Each structure stands twice: as structure tokens, then as C-alpha cells.
């Protein structure tokens, strides 16, 4: 675990110069095969046009940032559930429409909102995800493209999860917390959808012709997942606010890393 430098972001902006189509080959193939109506959760954006996800509480902040900056960040729904029971499209995640660079990247190459509370995907870099999801020998692709990290990323030990996690936390600190919390929100949203299906609160549209499904979604009322959860009675507003607060404070990530003795 020794000998791995502490990662220091130089704020060069290269990581934000192209945020489009960053998914792995396997992720893109999965979306193409299953993401457009074969599963309860529907991907609205083609795999090659996907940028990074914004959860609803992040999208609300980013809309305020774009208003203050006087720009159009093109924040649109990217993933959700077409509920046949309510007739509403339940938005699970958003994304910013971009041909290449993040809309908040300045001409100087600096982030225009660097000193604000941004999204998990901003704060987790140079990670792309946490190692909790997969840890097979061939699944070491947890890092994004970063010339600073490239100097020492081969020093990390992928042979044992806890060793790797301690190394990552020692070098990357809060980036690992954000990556783990991002994974936790993905898990939570998927479980919420499955549980609402199980108890009959929602009836997702599946196996419809793609063009018909997309037109149905376009003509439907859109509602954030958290708002639908409250509206449907699955959770109270107070419960949902507490859940969101825990997400924002990275509480789940700290608990998971503490359970594995990575942090105290």
C-alpha cells in the first residue's frame, strides 16, 4: 500500500473536454440490446450520445448553475420508467446534451463551476466507478483518462479488494467516496423500481416497438423518481428528503467503507 502518491488534480479540464460516449464497450452493447424497452428502465439516449448521469437532486442544482451562467446546458431526461398504471414517465436520471465538452467548461480549459457542489461524476474523477461492482482480473478499468494519474496508476494492487480500496482512499480520498456513493444511488434506484413493481405501484412498459414507446414517453407527463415515490405513497416526503440528504452527504459511502475497515 505504500509508495502510491496522493492524487492532486491540476484542473486542466482535459477530463471534461469530451463527455460523450464514455461508456465501456460492454455497457454500450448492453444498452443497445436491452436498454430501449426490454427492461423496466428505459434508456432514452443512444449509447454513443450518452454523457454522464445527473440524479434529480443534481440536475436541480445544475439548472440553477446554467441560469446563473447564462448558458443552456441541455439538461434532458436520459433514463426512466414508462409507467402504464399512472401514464407518467418516471425520470431516474438526466444528462447534459453535449457534442464533446461539458457545457460548463470555459474557453480557458477550466471548470466554470469548480468551486460549487457539483455531481458525483465530477467529484469521483479520476475514477469512472468504484471497484465494488466488479473486481475480476479483466475488470481493472475503473479509471478515467488522466495524464496525472497515468504516472502511477499501475501501482494499485487489484489482487485483493480491501487492499485496493485502502490504496484508492489513501491516494484519491473523496473521489472514492463519491464513486461508491454513485454506485449506491444506482443500486437504490433500481431496488426502488423493483419494489414498486412488486407491490403493484407501477407497471412498466416493456417489449413495445421502440418508436411507439418513445412517442408514448414524449407525450407523457414526466416526473422525477423521488417525486413519484412521494406521490405514490411509497415513501413520505420527510423520508425521501432524509434519503436524499444521506445521498448528498455521502453517508452510505462512508458506512460501506467503514464496514470494510477502509475508514474509521
Secondary structure, DSSP 8 states (H G I E B T S, - for coil): -TT----------GGGS--SS-S-HHHHHHHHHHTTTTSSSEE-S-GGG---EEEHHHHHHHHHHHHHHT----EEEEEEEEBTTT-EEEEEEEEE--SSS-TTB-TTSSBTTTTS---HHHHSTTBSS-TTS---TT----B---TTGGGTGGGS--SSHHHHHHHHHHHHTHHHHHHHHHHHHHHHHHHHHHHHHHTTS--B--S--HHHHHHHHHTSEEEEHHHHHHHTTSS-HHHHHHHHHHHHTTHHHHHHHHHTTS--
